[in-house]
Amino acid sequence: MSRITDYSFLFQNMFGTQKTTLPGTFQLSQLNSSSVQKQLKAAGIDTNSKQYKAALKQMMSNANGAMYTNIQGIKNLMKNYDKDGDYIDPTTGLAGLLVTEENAESRERIISIPESSRDEMFELTKKEFLRENGVQNGDTTKRSDVYTNLHRKMKKNDRLAAGYTLEQYERAYRQAFLGAAKKADPEWKNGKPILSGALDGITRESVEANMKKTGNKATQASMDIKI
């Protein structure tokens, strides 16, 4: 997921022109001064909140102390974070989906996810596999919709791991379809028309019954076909 950076809070004249201070603006280096702190408090901004601290961290990482901001700019930036200081994805409106150095390792774990999401992924993978003759088409796939639907069902702290888990199921479903297409036609390759009925014997339950957990990864034991 790409992180969208909002630079609208920054004000600075460039190219050697004379610098002027816009009304209501102050330098980032002045944020901790008593006068600016009073302005923030009067505007209803809790400088002890995780939301404010997350916004402040982003401002400092994207700029330097000599650059300018204002109260509204800070408020706008704070909207990018929830009360826990977690980044809110602008596309889905959900928090807990940003991979950071702190959570990257914990993301790669298998957890229990709703059967409805596994079923949705199975049906979509099968539909797209048949439509594209086994070719993965990033321009037409609706995979992201399935992941978003799953994320909405999960608690914030489990969303990354849930997405990782669904990736393992998706991979197993696709491997099963590859195996079935190859079994029906040993000469079959990606992009070649799939024999009618080749996937009829494949069910989500049958695929998941052949899956086993290896470390943090769920793999399919009986089908090991290179894509």
Solvent accessible surface area in square Angstrom, and as a share of the most:
residue,aa,sasa,rsa
1,M,120,0.53
2,S,95,0.61
3,R,100,0.37
4,I,103,0.53
5,T,47,0.27
6,D,44,0.23
7,Y,123,0.47
8,S,70,0.45
9,F,1,0.00
10,L,36,0.18
11,F,63,0.26
12,Q,68,0.30
13,N,59,0.30
14,M,119,0.53
15,F,192,0.80
16,G,84,0.81
17,T,83,0.48
18,Q,158,0.70
19,K,137,0.58
20,T,90,0.52
21,T,83,0.48
22,L,88,0.44
23,P,131,0.83
24,G,55,0.53
25,T,18,0.10
26,F,10,0.04
27,Q,50,0.22
28,L,1,0.01
29,S,77,0.50
30,Q,80,0.36
31,L,3,0.01
32,N,129,0.66
33,S,45,0.29
34,S,84,0.54
35,S,67,0.43
36,V,4,0.03
37,Q,51,0.23
38,K,144,0.61
39,Q,77,0.34
40,L,0,0.00
41,K,165,0.70
42,A,94,0.73
43,A,31,0.24
44,G,66,0.64
45,I,11,0.06
46,D,80,0.41
47,T,34,0.19
48,N,122,0.62
49,S,26,0.17
50,K,125,0.53
51,Q,50,0.22
52,Y,6,0.02
53,K,109,0.46
54,A,17,0.13
55,A,0,0.00
56,L,39,0.19
57,K,150,0.64
58,Q,10,0.05
59,M,0,0.00
60,M,84,0.38
61,S,86,0.56
62,N,47,0.24
63,A,23,0.17
64,N,81,0.42
65,G,28,0.27
66,A,51,0.39
67,M,43,0.19
68,Y,43,0.16
69,T,0,0.00
70,N,34,0.18
71,I,35,0.18
72,Q,98,0.43
73,G,7,0.07
74,I,0,0.00
75,K,70,0.29
76,N,57,0.29
77,L,1,0.00
78,M,20,0.09
79,K,139,0.59
80,N,38,0.19
81,Y,9,0.03
82,D,29,0.15
83,K,163,0.69
84,D,60,0.31
85,G,18,0.18
86,D,50,0.26
87,Y,14,0.05
88,I,47,0.24
89,D,9,0.05
90,P,74,0.47
91,T,122,0.71
92,T,23,0.14
93,G,50,0.48
94,L,20,0.10
95,A,10,0.08
96,G,19,0.19
97,L,18,0.09
98,L,31,0.15
99,V,77,0.44
100,T,49,0.29
101,E,167,0.75
102,E,147,0.66
103,N,42,0.22
104,A,42,0.32
105,E,154,0.69
106,S,59,0.38
107,R,54,0.20
108,E,77,0.35
109,R,84,0.31
110,I,38,0.19
111,I,36,0.18
112,S,100,0.65
113,I,8,0.04
114,P,43,0.27
115,E,99,0.44
116,S,66,0.42
117,S,0,0.00
118,R,41,0.15
119,D,61,0.32
120,E,61,0.27
121,M,0,0.00
122,F,9,0.04
123,E,94,0.42
124,L,25,0.12
125,T,16,0.09
126,K,48,0.20
127,K,125,0.53
128,E,21,0.09
129,F,4,0.01
130,L,79,0.39
131,R,115,0.42
132,E,38,0.17
133,N,43,0.22
134,G,0,0.00
135,V,69,0.40
136,Q,118,0.53
137,N,49,0.25
138,G,70,0.67
139,D,141,0.73
140,T,61,0.35
141,T,38,0.22
142,K,120,0.51
143,R,90,0.33
144,S,78,0.50
145,D,76,0.39
146,V,4,0.02
147,Y,27,0.10
148,T,29,0.17
149,N,57,0.29
150,L,0,0.00
151,H,24,0.11
152,R,133,0.48
153,K,96,0.41
154,M,29,0.13
155,K,163,0.69
156,K,44,0.19
157,N,124,0.64
158,D,43,0.22
159,R,31,0.11
160,L,26,0.13
161,A,1,0.01
162,A,0,0.00
163,G,7,0.07
164,Y,10,0.04
165,T,1,0.00
166,L,0,0.00
167,E,52,0.23
168,Q,5,0.02
169,Y,39,0.15
170,E,20,0.09
171,R,126,0.46
172,A,4,0.03
173,Y,0,0.00
174,R,18,0.06
175,Q,22,0.10
176,A,0,0.00
177,F,0,0.00
178,L,6,0.03
179,G,11,0.10
180,A,11,0.08
181,A,2,0.01
182,K,80,0.34
183,K,177,0.75
184,A,44,0.34
185,D,23,0.12
186,P,97,0.61
187,E,125,0.56
188,W,8,0.03
189,K,146,0.62
190,N,67,0.35
191,G,41,0.40
192,K,83,0.35
193,P,96,0.60
194,I,25,0.13
195,L,92,0.46
196,S,120,0.78
197,G,43,0.41
198,A,20,0.15
199,L,3,0.02
200,D,111,0.57
201,G,66,0.63
202,I,27,0.14
203,T,62,0.36
204,R,13,0.05
205,E,104,0.47
206,S,47,0.30
207,V,3,0.01
208,E,36,0.16
209,A,85,0.66
210,N,62,0.32
211,M,30,0.13
212,K,114,0.48
213,K,127,0.54
214,T,79,0.46
215,G,63,0.61
216,N,75,0.39
217,K,101,0.43
218,A,15,0.12
219,T,53,0.31
220,Q,20,0.09
221,A,66,0.51
222,S,76,0.49
223,M,51,0.23
224,D,138,0.71
225,I,53,0.27
226,K,191,0.81
227,I,109,0.55
